Amino acid sequence: MKLPYAESYKIKMVEPIKLSTLEERKKWIKEAHYNVFQLKAEQVYIDLITDSGTGAMSDRQWSAMMLGDESYAGATSFFKMKDMISNITGFKYVIPTHQGRAAENVLFSCLIKEGDCIPGNSHFDTTKGHIESRKAFAIDLTIDEAKNTQLEVPFKGNVDVNKLEKYLSENADKVPFVIVTITNNTAGGQPVSMENMREVHKIAKKYNKPLLFDSARFAENAYFIKVREKGYENKTIKEICREMFSFADGMTMSAKKDAIVNMGGFIATNMEEWYEAAKLKTIVFEGYVTYGGMSGRDMNALAVGLDENTEFENLETRIKQVEYLAQRLDEFGIPYQRPAGGHAIFVDAPKVLTHVPKEEFPAQTLTVELYLEAGIRGCEIGYLLADRDPVTRENRFNGLDLLRLAIPRRVYTNNHMDVVAVALKNVYDRRETITRGVNITWEAELMRHFTVKLEPAK
Ligand SMILES: *Cc1c(COP(=O)(O)O)cnc(C)c1O
C-alpha cells in the first residue's frame, strides 16, 4: 500500500486554543462593530485572518535568533540576510524594512509622483494604498479569467499581456514602472506563470519601463510553476526563483509571508539608481540601511526562513493543506476561487449569500456568520477592502467579493481544517435565512477595512 502524505516536520512547541460559546461571540462581535479586525485574538478559536507574520518558526530559525548581531551599523546579521536574498533572487542591493508596506513606502517615495499610473496584475491593498495616497493610479490588468471564480485555469494570477501592451502604447509617459504581484493575492492567491513573467518583461523593456515584483509569496508561486508549468518539473524551487527574478528589475517583499518570520521585509534590486534613492528614504522612515527597522535576530531568522521555504518539501506541506481544505469544501458544494490558491481559500460570498445585496457587503456578512458559527476568523477581501473610488468616492463593486480563509504556515493541523469546513457548511446550510448584510456607520478614507465600523442592516 502506498504510504499516505504527511507533513514534512514534527511539532515541538504548542499554544492552547479554546472554543467560546455562541452567546460570548455574539457579544464580542457586536463590541467589535462587526469588524473582525477589532476582535481580541483571545476571542478567536481558529484564526485565519491572515497568513502574514503568523507562521511558526522552525528550530533552526529560533536558534538563529540567539546569534543575532545587534550592532547599529554593519551587523553580521544584515550580511547573512543579504547574502541569502542575493543567492535566491540574484539581486545585489538589499535594503531591510520593518515589513512589506514599509518597503513600498520607501521605494514608491522615490518612484511615484502625482498623476502617475502603475499597471500590473491586481495590486495588493497596501500597494494600492501607497499608490493612491500619492495621488497616482493603480491600473489592474489581470486576465479576465480571474474574475470567474469557477473557471479552473492554472495561472489565474497572470497579467493580460495584450491589455498591458495596449496600455503602455497609449500611456507610457505616465508610467514609472510596471508591477507584478507573485502570487496574485487579491485574485485569490493565484500564481503567475514563468511565461507570463517573461512576456511582461519583454513588453516593459520595449517601452523602457522597469519591472517590479511584489514578492510576498514568491516561493509559493515557484511551487506552482514547478508542479503546473511545462519544463519546470525537474527544476528545484531555488532554480525557479532565480529564473523568475531574472525578469524583474527589483522586488519589494513582505517577509512575514514566505520568509516565515513574524516581522520583516526588504527591497532588493540590481538598479543602482533605485538603491541610492531608496537608501536616503530608508534612513528617514526606517532606520540605518543595514537594519532598516529590523533587529539583528530578526534578520537572522529571515535568512533561515527564506532558505527553508524555498525547499520543495516545506512548500508542498503548506499547499497540500490549502488543497485539503478545498477538497472538504468541494464535498459540501461551497463555491470558492478555483483552483485553490497558495495561501488561502477565497469563498465566493455573493454565490453563497445570494439574498444579501452588494450594498450590504456579502463577504463581510459571511465573515461575521462564520465567526458566530465557530469562532473562526476569516477576512473580507471584497467590496469593503476595495475602498471607494478616489475620484467619485463611490463604492467599488466591480471586483470580486470574497471571504478569505488564510492559512498560517506550520500552525494548524488538518483537524482544524475539518472544523473550518464543517462550520462553513453549517453557515452554507442556513444561507437562505440570511437576507440582510451590514451597513457602514464609520469609515476611514483609505484602507477602511481595518477600522470600519458596521451594524447589521435592518
Ligand atoms: C502582505 C503583503 C504586502 C504588505 O506587506 P506587510 O508586511 O503586510 O506590510 C504587500 N504585498 C503583498 C502581495 C502582500 O501579500
The ligand as an SDF file (V2000), in Angstrom:
LIG
                    3D

 15 15  0  0  0  0  0  0  0  0999 V2000
    1.3310   41.4220    2.8290 C   0  0  0  0  0  0  0  0  0  0  0  0
    1.5830   41.9850    1.5150 C   0  0  0  0  0  0  0  0  0  0  0  0
    2.1040   43.2710    1.3680 C   0  0  0  0  0  0  0  0  0  0  0  0
    2.3560   44.2010    2.5470 C   0  0  0  0  0  0  0  0  0  0  0  0
    3.2210   43.6520    3.4440 O   0  0  0  0  0  0  0  0  0  0  0  0
    3.1110   43.8960    5.0410 P   0  0  0  0  0  0  0  0  0  0  0  0
    4.2440   43.0890    5.5640 O   0  0  0  0  0  0  0  0  0  0  0  0
    1.7910   43.4240    5.4750 O   0  0  0  0  0  0  0  0  0  0  0  0
    3.3070   45.3440    5.2730 O   0  0  0  0  0  0  0  0  0  0  0  0
    2.3340   43.7340    0.0880 C   0  0  0  0  0  0  0  0  0  0  0  0
    2.0460   42.9840   -0.9900 N   0  0  0  0  0  0  0  0  0  0  0  0
    1.5540   41.7410   -0.8750 C   0  0  0  0  0  0  0  0  0  0  0  0
    1.2760   40.9340   -2.0930 C   0  0  0  0  0  0  0  0  0  0  0  0
    1.2890   41.2010    0.3620 C   0  0  0  0  0  0  0  0  0  0  0  0
    0.7700   39.9800    0.4720 O   0  0  0  0  0  0  0  0  0  0  0  0
  1  2  1  0
  2  3  1  0
  2 14  2  0
  3  4  1  0
  3 10  2  0
  4  5  1  0
  5  6  1  0
  6  7  2  0
  6  8  1  0
  6  9  1  0
 10 11  1  0
 11 12  2  0
 12 13  1  0
 12 14  1  0
 14 15  1  0
M  END
$$$$
